[in-house]
Amino acid sequence: MSRRVPTWSVPMFFIVGAVSQYVGAALAVFLFTTADPAAVAWLRAAGAAVVLLVWRRPWRQRWTRRGLGIAAGFGVVTVGMNVAFFEAISRIPLGTAVAIEFIGPVAVATLGTRRPRDVLAVVLAAGGVALLAGVQTGADTVGVVFALAAAALWAGYIVLGKRVAEGGSGLGSLAIGMAVAAVLLAAPLLAGQLHTDARVLADPRTWLVGLGVGVLSTAVPYGLDQFVLTLIPRARFALLLALLPATAAGIGAVMLHQWPTRTELAGIALVMTALVISAQDSVAEDTGN
């Protein structure tokens, strides 16, 4: 089925995933008022794991020890990335955290390219992301460290995600990985919340919202990631991730009336230019030119 999907349509899958991801983030805002970032990240992982396990039923597949190991590592890296990002945005502005976090995928894209056109696309994407994020100085040191950790884990997510996708069991591996990570990381991620206010975890609404965050912010967008990773190289996947802040700006304008400034519009233009350059390379490869 994936072979019949034209390469030019790949960014559309990212738009769908991005919309879902940011709607899920809006739900998470309600949880941040009562739960700490680590606990919210765990609820997100647990909610995604439940939905993916019910949907994919990965126990029906044949698993090797190596395959289970890769899936588990993928899940731990994914949840760790979410935890680091949530901890970062609880200490530094969201724009600063996003800009720092994008160092990860841009680095992967740079390491995976050789042609001048690809390098130009990376530079344009990085510049556009920087303008959209609104990099600031004088940020909290601990917050910056968490954002850098999120960037490193995002790079690891791209690398491991490609291996999982190439194995042909992407969504099954994602289900296993999120379930393993939710079990292994439950104690350390929930310890703080249990210490400060355990009553939050006894409220059914917390779990209901957590399930929604998991589905919208993890199951849907990461599932689409696995599909797209079977279509394109790792470096181009990293480039397309730059579409996320551009999509977020559009959602902010429509849903929150946060109209982009001229600087933000310039950032969107740079990102879209980078995507056009990348798409031209894809078309050339598909036609054998």
C-alpha positions as CSV (number, residue, x, y, z in Angstrom):
1,M,0.0,0.0,0.0
2,S,2.8,2.5,1.0
3,R,4.4,2.1,-2.4
4,R,1.3,3.6,-4.1
5,V,1.5,6.8,-2.0
6,P,3.1,9.6,-4.1
7,T,6.1,11.2,-2.4
8,W,4.7,14.7,-2.8
9,S,1.9,13.8,-0.5
10,V,4.1,12.9,2.5
11,P,3.9,16.4,4.1
12,M,0.2,16.0,4.3
13,F,0.6,13.2,6.7
14,F,2.7,15.4,8.9
15,I,0.0,18.1,8.9
16,V,-2.6,15.6,10.1
17,G,-0.2,14.4,12.8
18,A,0.7,17.9,13.8
19,V,-2.9,19.0,14.2
20,S,-3.6,15.9,16.4
21,Q,-0.5,16.5,18.4
22,Y,-1.3,20.2,19.2
23,V,-4.9,19.4,20.0
24,G,-3.5,16.9,22.5
25,A,-1.1,19.4,23.9
26,A,-4.1,21.7,24.5
27,L,-5.7,19.0,26.6
28,A,-2.4,18.6,28.5
29,V,-2.6,22.2,29.6
30,F,-5.5,21.3,31.9
31,L,-3.4,18.6,33.5
32,F,-0.4,20.9,34.1
33,T,-2.5,22.9,36.5
34,T,-2.8,19.9,38.9
35,A,-0.1,17.4,37.9
36,D,3.6,17.8,37.5
37,P,5.2,17.4,34.0
38,A,6.7,14.0,34.6
39,A,3.3,12.6,35.7
40,V,1.6,14.1,32.6
41,A,4.3,12.5,30.4
42,W,3.6,9.1,32.0
43,L,-0.2,9.5,31.6
44,R,0.5,10.3,27.9
45,A,2.5,7.2,27.5
46,A,0.1,5.0,29.4
47,G,-2.9,6.3,27.4
48,A,-1.1,5.7,24.1
49,A,0.0,2.2,25.2
50,V,-3.6,1.2,26.0
51,V,-5.0,2.4,22.8
52,L,-2.2,0.9,20.6
53,L,-2.3,-2.4,22.4
54,V,-6.0,-2.8,21.9
55,W,-5.8,-1.6,18.2
56,R,-2.7,-3.5,17.0
57,R,-2.8,-6.5,19.3
58,P,1.0,-7.0,18.9
59,W,1.0,-10.4,20.7
60,R,-0.3,-11.9,17.5
61,Q,3.0,-11.2,15.8
62,R,6.1,-13.2,16.1
63,W,8.8,-11.4,18.1
64,T,12.5,-12.0,18.3
65,R,14.5,-11.0,21.3
66,R,16.2,-8.4,19.2
67,G,12.9,-7.0,17.9
68,L,11.6,-6.7,21.4
69,G,14.7,-5.0,22.6
70,I,14.5,-2.4,19.8
71,A,10.8,-1.8,20.5
72,A,11.5,-1.3,24.2
73,G,14.4,1.1,23.5
74,F,12.2,3.0,21.1
75,G,9.5,3.4,23.7
76,V,11.9,4.5,26.5
77,V,13.5,7.1,24.2
78,T,10.1,8.4,23.2
79,V,8.8,8.7,26.7
80,G,12.1,10.2,27.8
81,M,11.8,12.8,25.1
82,N,8.4,13.8,26.2
83,V,9.5,14.0,29.9
84,A,12.5,16.2,29.0
85,F,10.4,18.5,26.9
86,F,7.6,18.9,29.5
87,E,10.2,19.6,32.2
88,A,11.9,22.2,29.9
89,I,8.7,24.1,29.2
90,S,7.9,24.2,32.9
91,R,11.1,26.3,33.4
92,I,11.7,28.2,30.1
93,P,9.5,29.8,27.5
94,L,7.9,27.4,25.0
95,G,9.6,29.1,22.0
96,T,13.0,28.7,23.5
97,A,12.5,25.1,24.3
98,V,11.2,24.3,20.8
99,A,14.1,26.1,19.2
100,I,16.6,24.1,21.3
101,E,14.8,20.8,20.8
102,F,14.9,21.2,17.0
103,I,18.7,20.9,17.2
104,G,18.1,17.1,17.3
105,P,16.3,16.5,14.0
106,V,18.3,19.2,12.2
107,A,21.5,17.5,13.3
108,V,20.2,14.1,12.0
109,A,19.3,15.7,8.7
110,T,22.8,17.3,8.4
111,L,24.6,14.1,9.1
112,G,22.4,12.3,6.6
113,T,23.0,14.6,3.6
114,R,25.8,15.0,1.0
115,R,24.4,17.2,-1.7
116,P,24.6,21.0,-1.6
117,R,20.8,21.3,-2.2
118,D,20.2,19.1,0.9
119,V,22.5,21.2,3.0
120,L,20.7,24.4,1.8
121,A,17.4,22.8,2.8
122,V,18.7,22.1,6.3
123,V,20.0,25.6,6.7
124,L,16.6,27.1,5.6
125,A,14.7,24.8,7.8
126,A,16.9,25.6,10.8
127,G,16.5,29.3,10.1
128,G,12.8,29.1,9.8
129,V,12.5,27.1,13.0
130,A,14.6,29.7,14.9
131,L,12.4,32.5,13.7
132,L,9.2,30.7,14.5
133,A,10.4,29.7,18.0
134,G,11.7,33.1,18.9
135,V,15.0,32.1,20.5
136,Q,15.6,34.0,23.8
137,T,18.6,34.5,26.0
138,G,19.0,34.4,29.7
139,A,16.9,31.3,30.1
140,D,16.9,29.1,33.2
141,T,20.0,26.8,33.0
142,V,18.1,23.7,34.2
143,G,15.4,24.3,31.6
144,V,18.0,24.6,28.8
145,V,19.6,21.4,29.9
146,F,16.2,19.6,29.8
147,A,15.6,21.1,26.3
148,L,19.0,19.8,25.1
149,A,18.2,16.4,26.5
150,A,14.9,16.5,24.6
151,A,16.9,17.4,21.4
152,A,19.2,14.5,21.9
153,L,16.4,12.1,22.5
154,W,14.5,13.4,19.5
155,A,17.5,12.5,17.4
156,G,17.5,9.1,18.9
157,Y,13.8,8.7,18.2
158,I,14.4,9.4,14.5
159,V,17.2,6.9,14.3
160,L,15.4,4.1,16.3
161,G,12.1,4.9,14.5
162,K,13.6,4.3,11.1
163,R,14.9,0.9,12.3
164,V,11.5,0.0,13.7
165,A,9.8,1.1,10.5
166,E,12.2,-0.9,8.3
167,G,11.5,-4.0,10.4
168,G,7.9,-4.0,9.1
169,S,6.2,-3.9,12.5
170,G,6.2,-0.2,13.2
171,L,2.9,0.3,15.0
172,G,3.2,-3.1,16.8
173,S,6.7,-2.1,18.0
174,L,5.3,1.3,19.0
175,A,2.6,-0.4,21.1
176,I,5.1,-2.7,22.7
177,G,7.6,0.1,23.3
178,M,5.1,2.5,24.9
179,A,3.7,-0.3,27.1
180,V,7.2,-1.4,28.3
181,A,8.2,2.3,28.9
182,A,5.0,3.0,30.8
183,V,5.7,0.0,33.1
184,L,9.4,0.6,33.6
185,L,9.1,4.3,34.1
186,A,5.9,4.4,36.2
187,A,7.7,4.5,39.6
188,P,10.2,7.3,38.8
189,L,7.7,9.4,36.8
190,L,4.9,9.2,39.3
191,A,6.9,9.5,42.5
192,G,6.9,13.3,42.5
193,Q,3.1,13.5,42.0
194,L,2.4,10.8,44.7
195,H,4.6,12.8,47.1
196,T,3.0,16.2,46.5
197,D,-0.7,15.4,45.8
198,A,-1.6,11.8,45.2
199,R,-5.3,12.7,45.1
200,V,-4.9,13.9,41.5
201,L,-4.3,10.3,40.4
202,A,-7.5,9.2,42.1
203,D,-9.6,11.6,40.0
204,P,-11.1,9.7,37.0
205,R,-11.0,13.0,35.0
206,T,-7.2,12.9,35.2
207,W,-7.1,9.5,33.6
208,L,-9.7,10.4,31.0
209,V,-7.8,13.5,29.9
210,G,-4.5,11.5,30.0
211,L,-6.0,9.0,27.7
212,G,-7.0,11.8,25.3
213,V,-3.5,13.3,25.4
214,G,-2.0,9.9,24.7
215,V,-4.2,9.2,21.7
216,L,-3.9,12.7,20.2
217,S,-0.3,13.5,21.0
218,T,1.3,10.1,20.7
219,A,-0.8,7.3,19.1
220,V,-2.0,9.3,16.1
221,P,1.1,11.4,15.2
222,Y,3.7,8.7,16.1
223,G,1.7,6.1,14.2
224,L,1.8,8.4,11.1
225,D,5.5,8.8,11.7
226,Q,6.0,5.1,11.4
227,F,4.0,5.1,8.1
228,V,6.0,7.9,6.7
229,L,9.4,6.4,7.8
230,T,8.7,3.5,5.4
231,L,8.4,6.0,2.5
232,I,11.4,8.3,2.9
233,P,15.0,8.4,4.2
234,R,15.8,9.3,7.8
235,A,17.4,12.7,6.8
236,R,14.3,13.8,4.8
237,F,12.1,12.7,7.7
238,A,14.1,15.0,10.0
239,L,13.6,17.9,7.5
240,L,9.8,17.4,7.4
241,L,9.6,17.6,11.2
242,A,10.3,21.3,10.7
243,L,6.7,21.5,9.5
244,L,5.5,21.1,13.1
245,P,6.1,24.7,14.3
246,A,4.6,26.1,11.0
247,T,1.5,24.0,11.5
248,A,1.3,25.1,15.2
249,A,1.4,28.7,14.1
250,G,-1.6,28.1,11.8
251,I,-3.5,26.3,14.5
252,G,-2.8,29.1,16.9
253,A,-4.1,31.7,14.5
254,V,-7.4,29.8,13.8
255,M,-8.1,28.4,17.2
256,L,-6.5,30.8,19.6
257,H,-6.4,34.0,17.5
258,Q,-2.6,34.1,17.9
259,W,-1.9,35.8,14.5
260,P,1.7,35.3,13.3
261,T,4.0,38.4,13.3
262,R,6.1,39.3,10.3
263,T,9.0,37.4,11.8
264,E,6.9,34.3,12.3
265,L,5.6,34.5,8.7
266,A,9.2,34.8,7.5
267,G,10.0,31.6,9.5
268,I,7.1,29.8,7.9
269,A,8.3,30.9,4.5
270,L,11.8,29.6,5.1
271,V,10.5,26.2,6.3
272,M,8.2,25.8,3.4
273,T,11.0,26.7,1.0
274,A,13.1,24.0,2.6
275,L,10.3,21.5,2.1
276,V,9.9,22.5,-1.5
277,I,13.6,21.8,-2.1
278,S,13.3,18.5,-0.4
279,A,10.2,17.6,-2.4
280,Q,12.0,18.4,-5.6
281,D,14.7,15.9,-4.7
282,S,12.1,13.3,-3.9
283,V,10.4,13.7,-7.3
284,A,13.8,13.4,-9.1
285,E,14.5,10.2,-7.2
286,D,11.1,8.8,-8.0
287,T,11.5,9.5,-11.7
288,G,15.1,8.3,-11.9
289,N,16.6,11.7,-12.9
